[in-house]
Amino acid sequence: MIRHKGSIEIGAPVSDVFTFISNVENIPKWQSDVVTSKVHTSGPMRVGTMFEEDVKILGKQVQTVCEVVEYLPTKKFGFRSNSATPLQYGGFFSLEPNGRGTRLTIDVEIWLRGFWKLVEPLFGFEVRNGIQKELKTLKSILEKV
């Protein structure tokens, strides 16, 4: 399993940051490896909401189905993929107000199977670098709003 945690200070209110990250259709705007993300469950976002992502993994595109497993407005948002692919992953976001905005922490978990297990060390390095880049992109987007 690959696990990595990262955090960043964002000069925007917690409510704005939470609203943006919990709208899964925004994910491709700040995560370069996510091509599309679309909700499949009707109604408001909540634990149990299902969505589908097309994700690029080491040059290959993989379609995954994800489920929201944590949803606590302005505090926590988390999801896990649950489709039968060689890649399983989860993203868990915690938000805390700070003096000037929001401290956002992301905890990522990834499980690789089959052939993909062979490239786990390379993939782990890519994940660590990608998270920092994505957090900076997210900060840039939210501080312009």
C-alpha positions in Angstrom: 0.0 0.0 0.0 1.1 3.5 -0.7 0.1 6.2 1.8 1.0 9.8 1.8 -0.2 12.9 3.7 0.2 16.5 2.7 -1.2 19.8 3.9 -1.3 23.4 2.8 -2.6 26.8 4.1 -5.3 28.3 1.8 -6.3 32.0 2.1 -10.0 31.2 1.7 -12.8 30.4 4.2 -13.2 26.8 5.3 -16.8 26.8 3.8 -15.5 27.8 0.4 -12.7 25.2 0.4 -15.0 22.4 1.5 -17.7 23.3 -1.1 -15.1 23.2 -3.8 -13.3 19.9 -2.9 -16.6 18.1 -2.0 -18.0 18.9 -5.5 -16.3 15.9 -7.2 -16.9 17.4 -10.6 -14.2 19.9 -9.7 -11.6 17.2 -9.2 -10.2 17.4 -12.7 -9.6 21.1 -12.3 -6.9 20.5 -9.7 -5.9 16.8 -10.0 -4.0 16.4 -13.3 -4.4 12.6 -13.4 -8.2 12.8 -13.2 -9.6 13.2 -16.7 -13.3 13.2 -15.7 -15.3 12.9 -12.5 -19.1 12.7 -12.5 -21.7 12.0 -9.8 -24.1 9.1 -10.3 -26.2 9.4 -7.2 -29.2 11.8 -7.1 -29.7 14.2 -4.3 -27.2 16.2 -2.2 -23.7 15.1 -1.5 -23.6 12.7 1.4 -22.0 9.4 2.7 -22.9 6.8 0.1 -22.9 9.2 -2.9 -21.4 7.3 -5.9 -19.3 8.9 -8.6 -17.2 7.7 -11.5 -13.7 8.9 -12.4 -11.5 8.4 -15.5 -7.9 8.4 -14.1 -4.6 8.4 -15.9 -2.2 5.9 -14.3 1.4 5.7 -15.7 0.1 6.6 -19.2 -3.0 4.4 -19.1 -6.6 5.5 -18.5 -8.6 3.5 -16.0 -12.3 4.0 -15.1 -13.2 3.7 -11.5 -16.3 4.0 -9.4 -15.9 5.8 -6.1 -18.1 6.2 -3.0 -18.2 9.0 -0.5 -17.3 7.4 2.9 -16.9 10.6 5.0 -18.9 13.8 4.8 -18.9 16.3 7.6 -19.5 19.8 6.2 -16.6 22.2 6.6 -14.6 19.5 8.5 -14.1 16.2 6.6 -14.6 14.7 3.2 -13.4 11.3 2.1 -14.0 8.8 -0.7 -12.7 5.3 -1.8 -12.8 3.6 -5.1 -14.7 0.4 -5.1 -14.5 -0.9 -8.7 -12.7 -4.1 -9.7 -9.6 -2.5 -11.2 -5.9 -3.1 -10.5 -5.9 0.2 -8.7 -7.9 0.9 -5.5 -7.5 4.3 -3.8 -9.0 6.7 -1.3 -8.7 10.4 -0.6 -9.4 11.9 2.8 -9.6 15.6 3.4 -9.6 17.4 6.8 -10.2 21.1 7.0 -9.4 23.4 9.9 -9.8 27.2 10.1 -6.6 29.1 10.7 -6.1 32.8 11.3 -6.2 33.7 7.6 -8.2 31.0 6.0 -8.0 27.2 6.0 -5.5 24.5 6.7 -6.3 21.6 4.3 -4.8 18.2 4.9 -5.1 15.3 2.5 -4.4 11.7 3.3 -4.1 9.4 0.2 -4.1 5.6 0.3 -3.4 3.5 -2.8 -3.5 -0.3 -3.3 -2.0 -1.8 -6.5 -2.7 -5.3 -7.7 -1.4 -7.6 -10.4 1.1 -6.0 -12.8 0.7 -2.7 -11.1 2.2 -4.1 -7.9 5.5 -4.3 -9.7 5.6 -0.5 -10.3 4.6 0.4 -6.7 7.9 2.1 -5.8 7.8 4.3 -8.9 4.1 5.0 -8.5 4.7 5.9 -4.8 7.3 8.5 -5.8 4.9 9.9 -8.4 2.1 10.1 -5.9 4.2 12.1 -3.3 5.2 14.6 -6.0 1.7 14.8 -7.4 0.0 15.6 -4.1 2.2 18.6 -3.5 1.5 19.9 -7.0 -2.2 19.3 -6.6 -2.4 21.2 -3.3 -0.6 24.1 -4.8 -3.0 24.1 -7.8 -6.0 23.9 -5.4 -4.6 26.9 -3.4 -4.1 28.9 -6.5 -7.7 28.3 -7.7 -9.3 29.0 -4.3 -7.4 32.1 -3.5 -8.5 33.7 -6.9 -12.2 33.2 -6.1 
